[in-house]
Amino acid sequence: MSTKYIYTFGVIMTVVVALVLAGFRTATADAAARNEDIFNKREILATVAEPLAEAGTPIGSLSDDQVLEIFENQVTQVLVNSVGEQVDQEFSALDLAKEYKKPEDARIYPVNIFDLNGEKYYVFSVRGNGLWDAIWGNIALASDLNTVTGASFDHAGETPGLGAEIKDNSGWKSQFKGKKIFDGDKFVSIIVRKGGAVDPEHDVDGLSGATVTGDGVTKMLWNGLKAYEPYIEEQRAENGATSMNLK
């Protein structure tokens, strides 16, 4: 068998396999996009899991179609800029990873407003860096726009059993419920405290062996939630609450 034949055969097989894979990817693109959308929406709903369960709709029992139905009927999705103004842009087209590469004053941020039995919950999306790669999450605030009702986190490459616990450890995430992001009229965010929480309203326990990831979550929450301050102030004013000095 000649060398020319081997090279020719190899090139042909490479081209054929590439075409098959490209065709498969194209054929499944819509399904993959739908699955990713549903996964992201489940993560958002996880931040309001307790109110949903109290209303008789536990998240674990929701089908994909039910998740989409909740977003269709009970969730308002808006985009806001760095000064809190709503932006007329397609919500589904937003890529938060790309937004975070822009200068802060040029970024667009997503807000999911969940309406359950007349009560509003505001879900804010944040993004930062862990030990090895990107981390991100969703934080839900009650209608007072201060009290956390739940949190969900994910990561691109944190260490299993250590930094990856920000996603996998439900007990750790449950600590965020009831925390406050303001102390009076001062934005203080939430601190992942190495050695254990000190301030019961604004601290959560750090993760053992994952100090850098925990610090990354702290920084992500500070920067991410602070970016929503102008919007929060505007919403409090519209809701008739006493406006805080958030500057």
Secondary structure, DSSP 8 states (H G I E B T S, - for coil): --HHHHHHHHHHHHHHHHHHHHHHHHHHHHHHHHHHHHHHHHHHHGGGHHHHHHTT--GGG--HHHHHHHHHHHEEEEEE-TTS-B--S-GGG--HHHHTTS-GGG--EEEEEEEETTEEEEEEEEEEE-SSSEEEEEEEE-TTSSBEEEEEEEESS--TTTTTHHHH-HHHHHTTTT-BSEETTEE---EEETTS-SSTTTEEE--TT-HHHHHHHHHHHHHHHHTTHHHHHHHHHHTT-------
